[in-house]
Amino acid sequence: MEAILKMGAPIAALFTHRDDPHEEIWWHSCAELASHNGIPVHIDESVETVAATIGALKPSVIYSFSYRNLIPESVLELASHGAFNLHPSLLPAYRGRAPVNWVLVNGERETGVTLHRMVARADAGDIVGQRAVAIDDSDNALTLYHKLVPLGVELIDELHPKIVAGAAPRQKMDIAKGSYFGRRKPEDGRIDWRWPARRIFNLVRAVTHPYPGAFCFVRGNKLLVWEAKIGTENGPCGELGKVVRETADGALEVAAGEGSVIVKVVQFEGGVEGVAREALSQSVRVKDTIQFD
């Protein structure tokens, strides 16, 4: 929205969601930005109301940026120059929900953003433009989002003038060559210590703050793992889920199915987040053998 405003393009209205009080809010408010610029804001309206309002506005272009509902084709057709979605993956790969989380879970080394035309089927319309970015081991979901947002701005800066001029590129999307991932469920965050160290590491960084966190259990108590790194990726290091050593900075090295994971920051459900050794000492004597399940 900031990029469009900087171009001087007239924004007729913003349709958005009310923030979920159960989510960690890390983004700037589009509703506040819109209000500051005199743009009418519509929050959580019914599909019928949205369709009627947009129909009355007679828009040239509809843009969707992280809008959480599937927009009906009848609404998409109201924009004379087309409706466009900015999707945080290199389509047709990672169509669907939570692509930034899924690329990390799956250990991808590259992702990006795609501006594409919206059709009745989600993330399936012709591609207008793409930008790619490398994924590093230092990335988690939030840092990766921060890499992707400027790429989306670049696409809007480059392609909005072409869209309004009716000269936007079009590349047919072959969804058969891509992949689809659905909404992540809470149980998808469960760590299985039989996995290789890298798979566990990827899960932790994919769902750490501002997401709900990867988890396991210690003596029947749910333990959220907010930060971890790979200890080793070579062979077994001991009994699965057993702490094999403590590091000088209070982290705990835990044996995985292949290699080990250094668990750095954790939190018992309802407890205080902290360095692993200190957080665990709240309910487990550190000198005892600690088993992660």
C-alpha positions as CSV (number, residue, x, y, z in Angstrom):
1,M,0.0,0.0,0.0
2,E,2.9,2.4,0.8
3,A,4.4,1.7,-2.6
4,I,1.1,2.4,-4.4
5,L,0.6,5.6,-2.4
6,K,4.1,6.8,-3.2
7,M,3.2,6.5,-6.9
8,G,0.2,8.8,-6.4
9,A,-2.2,6.0,-7.5
10,P,-5.7,6.6,-6.1
11,I,-6.8,3.9,-3.7
12,A,-10.6,3.8,-3.5
13,A,-10.9,1.6,-0.4
14,L,-9.2,-1.0,1.8
15,F,-10.9,-4.3,2.8
16,T,-9.1,-5.9,5.7
17,H,-9.4,-8.1,8.8
18,R,-9.5,-7.3,12.4
19,D,-6.3,-8.3,14.2
20,D,-6.6,-11.6,16.0
21,P,-5.8,-11.1,19.7
22,H,-4.3,-14.6,19.9
23,E,-1.7,-13.7,17.2
24,E,1.6,-11.9,17.7
25,I,1.2,-8.7,15.6
26,W,4.5,-7.9,13.9
27,W,3.2,-6.0,10.8
28,H,2.3,-2.3,10.4
29,S,-1.4,-1.6,10.3
30,C,-2.8,-1.2,6.8
31,A,-6.0,0.1,8.4
32,E,-4.1,2.9,10.2
33,L,-2.2,3.8,7.0
34,A,-5.4,3.9,5.0
35,S,-7.1,6.1,7.6
36,H,-4.2,8.5,7.7
37,N,-4.5,8.9,4.0
38,G,-8.2,9.4,4.0
39,I,-8.9,6.0,2.5
40,P,-12.2,4.3,3.6
41,V,-11.6,1.1,5.6
42,H,-13.9,-1.9,5.6
43,I,-13.2,-4.6,8.2
44,D,-14.5,-8.2,8.2
45,E,-17.5,-7.4,6.1
46,S,-19.6,-10.2,4.5
47,V,-18.9,-11.3,1.0
48,E,-22.2,-9.9,-0.2
49,T,-21.4,-6.5,1.4
50,V,-17.9,-6.5,-0.1
51,A,-19.2,-7.3,-3.5
52,A,-21.8,-4.5,-3.4
53,T,-19.3,-1.9,-2.2
54,I,-16.7,-2.8,-4.7
55,G,-19.3,-2.9,-7.5
56,A,-20.3,0.7,-6.6
57,L,-16.7,1.8,-6.6
58,K,-16.1,0.5,-10.2
59,P,-12.4,-0.2,-9.6
60,S,-9.8,-0.4,-12.3
61,V,-7.6,-2.8,-10.3
62,I,-8.0,-5.0,-7.3
63,Y,-5.0,-6.0,-5.3
64,S,-4.8,-8.7,-2.7
65,F,-1.9,-8.6,-0.2
66,S,-2.2,-11.4,2.4
67,Y,-6.0,-11.2,2.4
68,R,-7.2,-14.3,4.3
69,N,-10.4,-15.1,2.4
70,L,-10.8,-16.5,-1.1
71,I,-12.3,-13.7,-3.1
72,P,-15.2,-14.8,-5.3
73,E,-14.8,-14.7,-9.1
74,S,-17.8,-12.4,-9.3
75,V,-15.8,-9.8,-7.3
76,L,-12.6,-10.3,-9.2
77,E,-14.5,-9.5,-12.5
78,L,-15.5,-6.1,-11.2
79,A,-12.0,-4.7,-11.8
80,S,-11.7,-3.4,-15.4
81,H,-7.9,-4.0,-15.6
82,G,-7.9,-7.2,-13.5
83,A,-7.4,-8.5,-10.0
84,F,-3.9,-9.3,-8.8
85,N,-2.5,-11.2,-5.8
86,L,1.0,-10.9,-4.4
87,H,1.9,-14.4,-3.2
88,P,5.0,-15.1,-1.1
89,S,6.4,-18.0,-3.1
90,L,7.7,-18.7,-6.6
91,L,4.5,-20.0,-8.1
92,P,3.4,-22.6,-9.1
93,A,5.5,-23.9,-6.2
94,Y,3.9,-23.6,-2.7
95,R,0.4,-22.6,-3.7
96,G,-1.9,-22.3,-0.8
97,R,-1.5,-21.2,2.8
98,A,1.6,-20.4,4.9
99,P,4.2,-20.7,2.1
100,V,6.9,-18.9,4.1
101,N,6.6,-21.4,6.9
102,W,6.4,-24.4,4.6
103,V,9.5,-23.6,2.5
104,L,11.5,-23.5,5.8
105,V,9.9,-26.7,7.1
106,N,10.8,-28.4,3.9
107,G,14.4,-27.1,3.9
108,E,14.2,-25.1,0.6
109,R,17.2,-23.0,-0.3
110,E,15.3,-20.4,-2.4
111,T,11.9,-18.8,-2.5
112,G,10.4,-15.5,-3.6
113,V,7.3,-13.5,-4.4
114,T,4.9,-13.8,-7.4
115,L,2.4,-11.2,-8.6
116,H,-0.3,-13.0,-10.5
117,R,-3.8,-12.6,-11.8
118,M,-6.5,-13.9,-9.6
119,V,-9.0,-16.4,-10.9
120,A,-11.6,-18.6,-9.1
121,R,-9.0,-21.2,-8.1
122,A,-6.5,-20.0,-5.5
123,D,-3.0,-19.1,-6.7
124,A,-3.6,-20.3,-10.2
125,G,-3.9,-17.3,-12.4
126,D,-1.4,-16.1,-15.0
127,I,2.0,-14.9,-13.6
128,V,2.7,-11.2,-14.1
129,G,6.1,-11.1,-12.4
130,Q,8.4,-12.8,-9.9
131,R,11.5,-12.1,-7.7
132,A,13.6,-14.7,-6.0
133,V,15.7,-14.7,-2.9
134,A,18.1,-17.2,-1.2
135,I,17.2,-18.9,2.1
136,D,20.0,-19.0,4.6
137,D,20.4,-21.2,7.8
138,S,20.1,-17.9,9.7
139,D,16.6,-17.3,8.4
140,N,13.4,-17.9,10.3
141,A,9.9,-17.2,9.1
142,L,10.0,-13.6,10.3
143,T,13.4,-12.7,8.8
144,L,12.4,-14.4,5.5
145,Y,9.2,-12.3,5.4
146,H,11.4,-9.2,5.9
147,K,13.4,-10.3,2.8
148,L,10.3,-10.9,0.7
149,V,8.4,-7.6,1.5
150,P,10.9,-5.4,-0.4
151,L,10.7,-7.8,-3.4
152,G,7.0,-7.3,-3.5
153,V,7.4,-3.6,-3.4
154,E,9.8,-3.9,-6.4
155,L,7.2,-5.8,-8.3
156,I,4.5,-3.3,-7.6
157,D,6.8,-0.4,-8.5
158,E,7.7,-2.0,-11.8
159,L,4.3,-3.6,-12.8
160,H,1.6,-1.3,-11.5
161,P,2.1,1.3,-14.3
162,K,2.0,-1.5,-16.9
163,I,-1.2,-3.0,-15.3
164,V,-3.1,0.3,-15.5
165,A,-1.8,0.8,-19.0
166,G,-3.2,-2.6,-20.0
167,A,0.3,-3.8,-20.9
168,A,1.1,-6.2,-18.0
169,P,3.1,-9.4,-18.9
170,R,1.2,-12.7,-18.8
171,Q,2.8,-16.1,-18.3
172,K,0.4,-19.1,-18.0
173,M,0.8,-20.9,-14.8
174,D,1.2,-24.7,-15.0
175,I,0.0,-25.7,-11.6
176,A,0.7,-29.4,-12.5
177,K,4.4,-28.5,-12.2
178,G,4.1,-26.9,-8.8
179,S,3.0,-27.9,-5.3
180,Y,0.2,-27.0,-2.9
181,F,0.3,-26.8,0.9
182,G,-2.6,-26.2,3.1
183,R,-3.1,-24.3,6.4
184,R,-0.8,-25.4,9.1
185,K,-2.4,-27.0,12.2
186,P,-1.2,-26.8,15.8
187,E,-0.2,-30.5,15.7
188,D,2.1,-29.8,12.8
189,G,4.5,-28.1,15.3
190,R,5.2,-31.4,17.2
191,I,8.9,-32.3,17.1
192,D,9.7,-36.0,16.4
193,W,13.2,-36.8,17.8
194,R,13.5,-39.7,15.4
195,W,13.9,-37.1,12.6
196,P,17.3,-35.9,11.4
197,A,18.8,-32.9,13.2
198,R,18.2,-30.6,10.1
199,R,14.5,-31.5,9.9
200,I,14.0,-30.6,13.5
201,F,16.0,-27.4,13.1
202,N,13.9,-26.4,10.0
203,L,10.7,-26.9,11.9
204,V,11.8,-24.8,14.9
205,R,12.8,-21.8,12.7
206,A,9.7,-22.2,10.6
207,V,7.3,-21.7,13.4
208,T,9.2,-19.7,16.0
209,H,7.9,-16.2,17.0
210,P,5.6,-14.7,15.8
211,Y,4.1,-18.2,15.2
212,P,2.9,-20.7,17.8
213,G,6.3,-22.5,18.1
214,A,7.6,-26.1,17.7
215,F,7.0,-28.3,20.7
216,C,7.8,-31.5,22.5
217,F,7.3,-32.8,26.0
218,V,9.5,-33.2,29.0
219,R,8.1,-35.5,31.7
220,G,4.6,-34.9,30.4
221,N,4.9,-31.1,30.3
222,K,4.6,-29.4,26.9
223,L,7.8,-27.5,26.1
224,L,7.9,-24.9,23.3
225,V,11.3,-24.7,21.5
226,W,11.8,-21.1,20.2
227,E,15.4,-21.3,19.1
228,A,17.7,-24.1,18.1
229,K,20.6,-24.9,15.9
230,I,22.2,-28.0,14.4
231,G,24.8,-29.6,16.7
232,T,25.9,-32.3,14.2
233,E,24.4,-34.0,11.3
234,N,26.6,-37.1,11.4
235,G,25.2,-40.4,12.7
236,P,23.5,-41.1,16.0
237,C,24.7,-39.2,19.1
238,G,22.9,-41.2,21.8
239,E,19.4,-42.2,22.9
240,L,16.7,-40.3,21.0
241,G,15.7,-37.1,22.8
242,K,18.3,-37.4,25.5
243,V,20.4,-34.4,26.5
244,V,24.0,-35.4,25.7
245,R,25.7,-32.2,27.0
246,E,25.2,-28.7,28.2
247,T,26.9,-25.8,26.4
248,A,28.7,-23.0,28.1
249,D,25.9,-20.6,27.4
250,G,23.2,-22.8,28.9
251,A,21.9,-24.5,25.8
252,L,21.3,-28.3,25.7
253,E,22.5,-30.6,23.0
254,V,19.8,-33.3,22.3
255,A,20.3,-36.5,20.3
256,A,18.2,-36.8,17.2
257,G,17.5,-39.6,14.8
258,E,20.6,-38.4,12.8
259,G,22.9,-36.0,14.5
260,S,22.0,-33.6,17.3
261,V,20.1,-30.4,17.9
262,I,21.3,-27.7,20.3
263,V,18.2,-26.4,22.0
264,K,18.8,-22.8,23.0
265,V,15.6,-21.0,24.0
266,V,12.5,-22.8,25.4
267,Q,9.4,-22.3,27.4
268,F,7.1,-24.6,29.3
269,E,3.5,-23.9,28.4
270,G,2.3,-21.2,30.7
271,G,5.9,-20.6,32.0
272,V,8.6,-18.1,31.3
273,E,10.7,-18.1,28.1
274,G,14.4,-18.4,28.7
275,V,17.7,-20.2,28.0
276,A,17.1,-23.9,27.9
277,R,19.0,-24.9,31.1
278,E,17.5,-22.2,33.2
279,A,13.9,-22.7,31.9
280,L,14.1,-26.4,32.4
281,S,15.4,-26.0,35.9
282,Q,12.0,-24.5,36.9
283,S,10.5,-28.0,36.9
284,V,13.4,-30.5,36.3
285,R,16.6,-30.8,38.3
286,V,19.4,-30.1,35.8
287,K,21.6,-32.8,37.3
288,D,18.9,-35.4,36.4
289,T,18.9,-37.1,33.1
290,I,16.6,-35.0,30.8
291,Q,14.5,-36.7,28.2
292,F,12.8,-34.8,25.4
293,D,9.7,-36.7,24.1
